[in-house]
Amino acid sequence: MTEPTWHKSTYSEEGSACVEIATAPTTIHIRDSKTPAGAQLTVRPAAWADFLSGVGRRSSRR
């Protein structure tokens, strides 16, 4: 198994702590950038898409 390639949001400031994600064909891996060796959350792509959709709707109401 290869190590995932992790990415921060382009909205993150350089050096700041935030959520990072790594994508695979059937999963999305999520971790805290402050503790990269810590716990990871793994979800299916459809669940990640639903989450992003919900965040987008919430942000547009502000």
N, C-alpha and C positions, 0 to 999 in steps of 0.2 A: 504494500500500500504506500502511495506517495504522500508526502506532507502537503496539506492544503495550502493554497496561496491566499493569505489574508489581506483584506482591504478595509480601510477606514472610509467613512463618508467624505466626500469632497468639501462638505461644510465644516469639517473638523479643523481646528487650528493645529498647526504643526506642534508636536510635542504634547498635545492635550490628551487626556484619557477619554476614551469613548468606546463604543461598541464596534467590533470588527466582524466582518463576515467572510466566509470562504464558501464558494459554490462547488458543488459536485453534480453529476448528472441527476441523481435522485434525492439529494439532500442539500440543505443550507446549514452551515455550521456558524454558530454565533458565540462570541466570547467577549470578555472585558479586556480592553487593551492594557489596563494596569496590571493584570495578572494573566498573561498569555498561557502560562502552564496550569492555570486553574481550571475550573469547571467550564464545560462547553454545552451549549444547547444545540440540539440537532432537530430540524423540522423539515417537512416536505416542502417542495417549491410552492405548491398551492397554498399552504398555510402562510408562508412568507409573503406571497403576493397579497393575500387577504390582510395581513398585518400592515403592509405598506399602503394598501388602499385605505384602510381605516385611519392611519396616521395622516395621509393626505387629506382626507375629508375633515379630520379634526383641525388640521393646520389652516385650512381654507376658511374656517368659521371664525378665526380670530380677527 
